[in-house]
Amino acid sequence: MHKAYQSILPCNSRILKERWDRKYYDEHRQKVKEAQPMVDTKAPRTYVHLHLKLKKLQLEEERLATIERDNRILLEKMSQIMRTKGRVDHRNNYVHRSLNREKRQRELLRVTKENQEILKRILAREPEYNHLQWDKEWEENEAFMDNISRYPRDWWDQEQKEKEMRKEETKKKRQEEDKGRKSRTPRERRRTKSREEQNESDEEERKDEVDEVAAAQEKQEEETDGGKDTKGQEKVKETEDEQDKKKEEEKKEEEKAEEEKEEEKKEVEPETA
């Protein structure tokens, strides 16, 4: 029984079922073998006229035939010249003559004459605009603009030049100070440091006094009474006088400091020498 055909579906006769299944399977295999593809994967069809261009060959043959014919004719002519020493008339005594030459010359003269007349009229014409008057008006406008403007002309360039000059002066001063510091003794360096500290403290005190004076002026301006105004004016005058005196004293102190520096330099120079 184990070698008998085992059908998938239920049946009455296994022998008949086996024959039928085998027949169906053979038919299926035959259909698979005979099945045609849905996509054509064959090589494209080749055309002879694309590979073998007969027209091109014909034109090439005709071109070569004409070249060969021309060469043959030229060779015959050259051989004839060599045999008979040449009978070619290469002289040409023909003079080119134009039937319309006189008319063209007259037309050219007429055009040149008209052009000269037009040029004379253009040169004789006086200009409608006076450029000298324009220059004069422009100079007047520049003067007006200088009077009205807040800053002078080229003020930015001038400021930049002044800044550059100041920078150069400061650099030179620093270089001189560095040279002087190197040549100074430690005692002189201490003196210069103490003087610089004193100058800084004096500047701070001056700033404080100026701030106090400005505050007093503001208070005096706030007062609206007549008597108070007179008193405030007197105080303002006094403060202005004090400021002038302080400025004079500052100038004197600066002059003294400069004289001392010059003396120190003079003392240092012989020591270094």
Summary of the structure (lengths in Angstrom):
residues: 273
radius of gyration: 60.3
end to end distance: 137.9
largest distance: 147.9
contacts: 482
relative contact order: 0.02
helix: 77%
strand: 0%
